[in-house]
Amino acid sequence: MISTAQATVQQKQTAVMKRKENDSYKRKVRQRKGPTSCKDKHIYR
């Protein structure tokens, strides 16, 4: 039981890490493109 629980936790952690990396990448792309609209800022904050 413990091993499966740890596995699920690890999967969640990796998913969160990937999402954070994706968000930071999107933010970098946004900054490179220059000023954005309020809607974009809200999405990519």
Backbone atoms as SQL, in Angstrom:
CREATE TABLE atoms (id INTEGER PRIMARY KEY, chain TEXT, resi INTEGER, resn TEXT, atom TEXT, x REAL, y REAL, z REAL);
INSERT INTO atoms VALUES
  (1, 'A', 1, 'MET', 'N', 0.833, -1.215, 0.000),
  (2, 'A', 1, 'MET', 'CA', 0.000, 0.000, 0.000),
  (3, 'A', 1, 'MET', 'C', 0.864, 1.260, 0.000),
  (4, 'A', 2, 'ILE', 'N', 1.887, 1.260, 0.869),
  (5, 'A', 2, 'ILE', 'CA', 2.722, 2.465, 0.975),
  (6, 'A', 2, 'ILE', 'C', 3.383, 2.761, -0.375),
  (7, 'A', 3, 'SER', 'N', 3.882, 1.703, -1.031),
  (8, 'A', 3, 'SER', 'CA', 4.596, 1.917, -2.293),
  (9, 'A', 3, 'SER', 'C', 3.664, 2.546, -3.337),
  (10, 'A', 4, 'THR', 'N', 2.430, 2.060, -3.438),
  (11, 'A', 4, 'THR', 'CA', 1.504, 2.625, -4.426),
  (12, 'A', 4, 'THR', 'C', 1.189, 4.080, -4.089),
  (13, 'A', 5, 'ALA', 'N', 1.007, 4.362, -2.808),
  (14, 'A', 5, 'ALA', 'CA', 0.715, 5.741, -2.399),
  (15, 'A', 5, 'ALA', 'C', 1.887, 6.641, -2.768),
  (16, 'A', 6, 'GLN', 'N', 3.103, 6.171, -2.487),
  (17, 'A', 6, 'GLN', 'CA', 4.280, 6.972, -2.839),
  (18, 'A', 6, 'GLN', 'C', 4.340, 7.196, -4.348),
  (19, 'A', 7, 'ALA', 'N', 4.009, 6.155, -5.113),
  (20, 'A', 7, 'ALA', 'CA', 4.054, 6.274, -6.575),
  (21, 'A', 7, 'ALA', 'C', 3.076, 7.350, -7.043),
  (22, 'A', 8, 'THR', 'N', 1.862, 7.339, -6.503),
  (23, 'A', 8, 'THR', 'CA', 0.873, 8.341, -6.920),
  (24, 'A', 8, 'THR', 'C', 1.348, 9.740, -6.541),
  (25, 'A', 9, 'VAL', 'N', 1.927, 9.866, -5.349),
  (26, 'A', 9, 'VAL', 'CA', 2.431, 11.182, -4.919),
  (27, 'A', 9, 'VAL', 'C', 3.521, 11.648, -5.869),
  (28, 'A', 10, 'GLN', 'N', 4.424, 10.723, -6.228),
  (29, 'A', 10, 'GLN', 'CA', 5.516, 11.098, -7.130),
  (30, 'A', 10, 'GLN', 'C', 4.954, 11.522, -8.492),
  (31, 'A', 11, 'GLN', 'N', 3.968, 10.788, -8.988),
  (32, 'A', 11, 'GLN', 'CA', 3.356, 11.157, -10.268),
  (33, 'A', 11, 'GLN', 'C', 2.775, 12.562, -10.188),
  (34, 'A', 12, 'LYS', 'N', 2.084, 12.850, -9.085),
  (35, 'A', 12, 'LYS', 'CA', 1.500, 14.187, -8.922),
  (36, 'A', 12, 'LYS', 'C', 2.598, 15.242, -8.914),
  (37, 'A', 13, 'GLN', 'N', 3.693, 14.959, -8.184),
  (38, 'A', 13, 'GLN', 'CA', 4.788, 15.929, -8.105),
  (39, 'A', 13, 'GLN', 'C', 5.367, 16.190, -9.486),
  (40, 'A', 14, 'THR', 'N', 5.603, 15.113, -10.258),
  (41, 'A', 14, 'THR', 'CA', 6.175, 15.304, -11.590),
  (42, 'A', 14, 'THR', 'C', 5.214, 16.108, -12.465),
  (43, 'A', 15, 'ALA', 'N', 3.924, 15.835, -12.351),
  (44, 'A', 15, 'ALA', 'CA', 2.938, 16.576, -13.139),
  (45, 'A', 15, 'ALA', 'C', 2.988, 18.062, -12.784),
  (46, 'A', 16, 'VAL', 'N', 3.073, 18.354, -11.494),
  (47, 'A', 16, 'VAL', 'CA', 3.140, 19.754, -11.054),
  (48, 'A', 16, 'VAL', 'C', 4.405, 20.400, -11.593),
  (49, 'A', 17, 'MET', 'N', 5.532, 19.681, -11.528),
  (50, 'A', 17, 'MET', 'CA', 6.793, 20.229, -12.028),
  (51, 'A', 17, 'MET', 'C', 6.670, 20.548, -13.513),
  (52, 'A', 18, 'LYS', 'N', 6.122, 19.602, -14.279),
  (53, 'A', 18, 'LYS', 'CA', 5.977, 19.824, -15.719),
  (54, 'A', 18, 'LYS', 'C', 5.094, 21.031, -15.979),
  (55, 'A', 19, 'ARG', 'N', 3.994, 21.140, -15.218),
  (56, 'A', 19, 'ARG', 'CA', 3.088, 22.272, -15.417),
  (57, 'A', 19, 'ARG', 'C', 3.811, 23.580, -15.107),
  (58, 'A', 20, 'LYS', 'N', 4.598, 23.592, -14.031),
  (59, 'A', 20, 'LYS', 'CA', 5.330, 24.817, -13.680),
  (60, 'A', 20, 'LYS', 'C', 6.303, 25.179, -14.790),
  (61, 'A', 21, 'GLU', 'N', 7.028, 24.175, -15.303),
  (62, 'A', 21, 'GLU', 'CA', 7.971, 24.444, -16.390),
  (63, 'A', 21, 'GLU', 'C', 7.229, 25.012, -17.592),
  (64, 'A', 22, 'ASN', 'N', 6.087, 24.424, -17.913),
  (65, 'A', 22, 'ASN', 'CA', 5.293, 24.887, -19.051),
  (66, 'A', 22, 'ASN', 'C', 4.854, 26.335, -18.834),
  (67, 'A', 23, 'ASP', 'N', 4.395, 26.639, -17.616),
  (68, 'A', 23, 'ASP', 'CA', 3.939, 28.000, -17.319),
  (69, 'A', 23, 'ASP', 'C', 5.090, 28.988, -17.474),
  (70, 'A', 24, 'SER', 'N', 6.268, 28.639, -16.923),
  (71, 'A', 24, 'SER', 'CA', 7.401, 29.556, -17.014),
  (72, 'A', 24, 'SER', 'C', 7.794, 29.745, -18.478),
  (73, 'A', 25, 'TYR', 'N', 7.746, 28.673, -19.257),
  (74, 'A', 25, 'TYR', 'CA', 8.075, 28.782, -20.682),
  (75, 'A', 25, 'TYR', 'C', 7.094, 29.708, -21.383),
  (76, 'A', 26, 'LYS', 'N', 5.809, 29.534, -21.105),
  (77, 'A', 26, 'LYS', 'CA', 4.796, 30.395, -21.718),
  (78, 'A', 26, 'LYS', 'C', 5.041, 31.848, -21.332),
  (79, 'A', 27, 'ARG', 'N', 5.395, 32.073, -20.053),
  (80, 'A', 27, 'ARG', 'CA', 5.634, 33.434, -19.597),
  (81, 'A', 27, 'ARG', 'C', 6.812, 34.034, -20.360),
  (82, 'A', 28, 'LYS', 'N', 7.872, 33.238, -20.549),
  (83, 'A', 28, 'LYS', 'CA', 9.030, 33.738, -21.290),
  (84, 'A', 28, 'LYS', 'C', 8.628, 34.111, -22.707),
  (85, 'A', 29, 'VAL', 'N', 7.837, 33.254, -23.337),
  (86, 'A', 29, 'VAL', 'CA', 7.391, 33.542, -24.705),
  (87, 'A', 29, 'VAL', 'C', 6.597, 34.838, -24.719),
  (88, 'A', 30, 'ARG', 'N', 5.715, 35.003, -23.723),
  (89, 'A', 30, 'ARG', 'CA', 4.899, 36.224, -23.642),
  (90, 'A', 30, 'ARG', 'C', 5.819, 37.438, -23.528),
  (91, 'A', 31, 'GLN', 'N', 6.835, 37.360, -22.642),
  (92, 'A', 31, 'GLN', 'CA', 7.722, 38.505, -22.446),
  (93, 'A', 31, 'GLN', 'C', 8.465, 38.822, -23.736),
  (94, 'A', 32, 'ARG', 'N', 8.882, 37.769, -24.469),
  (95, 'A', 32, 'ARG', 'CA', 9.609, 37.999, -25.704),
  (96, 'A', 32, 'ARG', 'C', 8.729, 38.718, -26.722),
  (97, 'A', 33, 'LYS', 'N', 7.446, 38.364, -26.760),
  (98, 'A', 33, 'LYS', 'CA', 6.548, 38.972, -27.736),
  (99, 'A', 33, 'LYS', 'C', 6.256, 40.427, -27.394),
  (100, 'A', 34, 'GLY', 'N', 6.482, 40.817, -26.135),
  (101, 'A', 34, 'GLY', 'CA', 6.244, 42.196, -25.760),
  (102, 'A', 34, 'GLY', 'C', 4.952, 42.357, -24.994),
  (103, 'A', 35, 'PRO', 'N', 4.384, 43.567, -24.992),
  (104, 'A', 35, 'PRO', 'CA', 3.172, 43.835, -24.224),
  (105, 'A', 35, 'PRO', 'C', 2.012, 42.969, -24.700),
  (106, 'A', 36, 'THR', 'N', 1.190, 42.554, -23.737),
  (107, 'A', 36, 'THR', 'CA', 0.042, 41.711, -24.064),
  (108, 'A', 36, 'THR', 'C', -1.227, 42.345, -23.515),
  (109, 'A', 37, 'SER', 'N', -2.343, 41.812, -23.935),
  (110, 'A', 37, 'SER', 'CA', -3.619, 42.326, -23.448),
  (111, 'A', 37, 'SER', 'C', -3.879, 41.830, -22.031),
  (112, 'A', 38, 'CYS', 'N', -4.858, 42.414, -21.369),
  (113, 'A', 38, 'CYS', 'CA', -5.172, 42.023, -19.994),
  (114, 'A', 38, 'CYS', 'C', -5.577, 40.553, -19.939),
  (115, 'A', 39, 'LYS', 'N', -6.290, 40.104, -20.967),
  (116, 'A', 39, 'LYS', 'CA', -6.750, 38.715, -20.976),
  (117, 'A', 39, 'LYS', 'C', -5.540, 37.771, -20.972),
  (118, 'A', 40, 'ASP', 'N', -4.547, 38.064, -21.837),
  (119, 'A', 40, 'ASP', 'CA', -3.364, 37.217, -21.898),
  (120, 'A', 40, 'ASP', 'C', -2.628, 37.238, -20.566),
  (121, 'A', 41, 'LYS', 'N', -2.513, 38.429, -19.969),
  (122, 'A', 41, 'LYS', 'CA', -1.828, 38.523, -18.676),
  (123, 'A', 41, 'LYS', 'C', -2.523, 37.641, -17.659),
  (124, 'A', 42, 'HIS', 'N', -3.849, 37.672, -17.664),
  (125, 'A', 42, 'HIS', 'CA', -4.604, 36.874, -16.697),
  (126, 'A', 42, 'HIS', 'C', -4.341, 35.384, -16.920),
  (127, 'A', 43, 'ILE', 'N', -4.258, 34.978, -18.194),
  (128, 'A', 43, 'ILE', 'CA', -4.076, 33.550, -18.501),
  (129, 'A', 43, 'ILE', 'C', -2.665, 33.109, -18.132),
  (130, 'A', 44, 'TYR', 'N', -1.662, 33.911, -18.492),
  (131, 'A', 44, 'TYR', 'CA', -0.280, 33.446, -18.383),
  (132, 'A', 44, 'TYR', 'C', 0.431, 33.930, -17.126),
  (133, 'A', 45, 'ARG', 'N', -0.321, 34.470, -16.162),
  (134, 'A', 45, 'ARG', 'CA', 0.346, 34.986, -14.965),
  (135, 'A', 45, 'ARG', 'C', 0.920, 33.840, -14.145);
